[in-house]
Amino acid sequence: MESDDIAVERPILATAVVAAVATVAYVGVQLVLDGAVAAAETAAFVLIFTVVYVAGARYLRERPSDSDDATGGDSTDDAAE
C-alpha cells in the first residue's frame, strides 16, 4: 500500500492520523511557549486544522490534473528549425 492510497482506502484512519499529528504539534508549541496546555484551545485548533487539511487534500485529489504544459502540449523545439 502506498502512502497516497491511505486517504482513499481508509479516510477515517487518515483523518485520525492528521488530527493526532496536529494535536502533538500544537501541544508541543503550547508547552514551549506557555508551559501549560489549554485543552479548549487545542481542541479548536485540531478541529479547524483537520477540516481544512482534509478538505484541501480531497479538493486536490479530485481536481483534474493538468498534464499539458503552457504550450498546449506542443513540446517541439522551435530553435532547432
C-alpha positions as CSV (number, residue, x, y, z in Angstrom):
1,M,0.0,0.0,0.0
2,E,1.4,3.4,-1.0
3,S,1.0,6.4,1.3
4,D,-1.1,8.2,-1.3
5,D,-3.7,5.4,-1.2
6,I,-4.3,5.6,2.5
7,A,-6.5,8.7,2.2
8,V,-8.6,6.9,-0.5
9,E,-8.7,3.5,1.0
10,R,-9.0,4.4,4.7
11,P,-10.2,8.0,5.0
12,I,-11.1,7.7,8.7
13,L,-7.7,6.4,9.6
14,A,-6.0,9.2,7.5
15,T,-8.2,11.8,9.3
16,A,-7.3,10.4,12.7
17,V,-3.6,10.5,11.8
18,V,-3.8,14.1,10.7
19,A,-5.7,15.0,13.9
20,A,-3.1,13.2,16.1
21,V,-0.2,14.9,14.4
22,A,-1.9,18.3,14.7
23,T,-2.5,17.6,18.4
24,V,1.0,16.6,19.2
25,A,2.4,19.6,17.3
26,Y,0.1,22.1,18.9
27,V,0.6,20.8,22.4
28,G,4.3,20.9,21.9
29,V,4.1,24.6,20.8
30,Q,1.9,25.4,23.8
31,L,4.3,23.8,26.2
32,V,7.3,25.6,24.8
33,L,5.6,29.0,24.7
34,D,3.4,28.9,27.7
35,G,4.5,25.9,29.8
36,A,0.8,24.8,30.0
37,V,-1.8,23.2,27.7
38,A,-5.1,24.8,27.1
39,A,-7.5,21.9,26.3
40,A,-10.2,24.0,24.6
41,E,-7.7,26.0,22.5
42,T,-6.0,22.7,21.4
43,A,-9.3,21.1,20.5
44,A,-10.4,24.1,18.5
45,F,-7.1,24.2,16.6
46,V,-7.1,20.5,15.9
47,L,-10.7,20.6,14.6
48,I,-10.1,23.6,12.3
49,F,-6.7,22.3,11.1
50,T,-8.1,18.8,10.4
51,V,-11.1,20.0,8.5
52,V,-9.1,22.4,6.3
53,Y,-6.4,19.8,5.7
54,V,-8.8,17.0,4.7
55,A,-10.9,19.3,2.6
56,G,-7.8,20.7,0.8
57,A,-6.4,17.2,0.2
58,R,-9.8,16.0,-1.1
59,Y,-10.0,19.0,-3.4
60,L,-6.5,18.5,-4.8
61,R,-7.1,14.7,-5.3
62,E,-10.4,15.2,-7.2
63,R,-9.3,18.1,-9.3
64,P,-8.5,17.2,-12.9
65,S,-4.8,17.0,-13.5
66,D,-3.2,19.5,-15.9
67,S,-0.7,17.2,-17.6
68,D,-0.1,19.5,-20.6
69,D,2.3,22.4,-20.2
70,A,1.5,26.0,-21.0
71,T,2.3,25.5,-24.7
72,G,-0.7,23.3,-25.1
73,G,1.2,20.0,-25.2
74,D,3.4,21.1,-28.1
75,S,6.9,20.3,-26.8
76,T,8.8,20.7,-30.2
77,D,11.8,22.9,-30.1
78,D,11.3,25.8,-32.5
79,A,15.0,26.8,-32.3
80,A,16.0,23.6,-34.0
81,E,14.4,24.6,-37.3
